[in-house]
Amino acid sequence: MNLVQLGARAWAVAERVGARREVLGIAGPPGAGKSTLARELVAEVERAHGAGSAAYMPLDGFHLSNVQLERLGLTARKGSEPSFDVWGYEALLRRVRERPAREIYVPDYDRILHEPVAARHLVGPAARLVVTEGNYLACDLPGWREARSLMAEVWYVEAPAAVRRSRLVERQLAGGRSAAGAEAWVEGNDTPNGRLVEASRERCDRIVCGTGPYAP
């Protein structure tokens, strides 16, 4: 399915509810291509339906800060399920759904600072569709179940394990790790995180290939 078709499917999620805003979740294991697909869906919906008609909300903005990870003993497991503020994420999803007339600021994660940053993205009043993406959106776990209930649909992005591993190693290298350090991080952190996410695949509404490009 190409990007135009996926964009139409995404917009159909919002059209089900008339003037109300809806949320589409994009789940999948680390390195599958979730953020790429989510951003491209937002751009395609805006191309078809006007600037501001869709908005982007990444889960990565709800990473706990490095100070909190150290306090909790999770520094070596950054990106794992307990290293996110899931209840903060759920609360912002609720605001996005229930306050469509307001501008709502959305945090992000900065891969240069290696910290979450506030208010990088904006959900404006014209946004009928909000596309949110993250590893754990379909997981049957406390907090994630409540967040999932606020999404009209969740799509699962999958890619071959070798492709995901290559992407993840490149990501760690770009973040400043040595080759050995990047391999160790992917094996010890991203791989077990991916196994948890893979178990949520059957709870998603649609499976999408994460190896793009999504073009006609």
Buried (B, 14 or more C-beta within 10 A) or exposed (E): EEBBEBBBBBBBBBEEEEEEBBBBBBBBBBBBBBBBBBBBBBBBBBBBBEEBBBBBBBBBBBBBEBEEBEEEEBEEBBBBBEBBBBEBBBBBBBEBBEEBEEEBEBBBBBEEEEEBEEEBBEBEEBBBBBBBBBBBBBBEBEBBBBBBEBBBBBBBBBBEEEBBBBBBBEBBBEEEBEEEEBBEBBEEBBBEBBEBBBEBBEBBBBEBBBEBEBEE
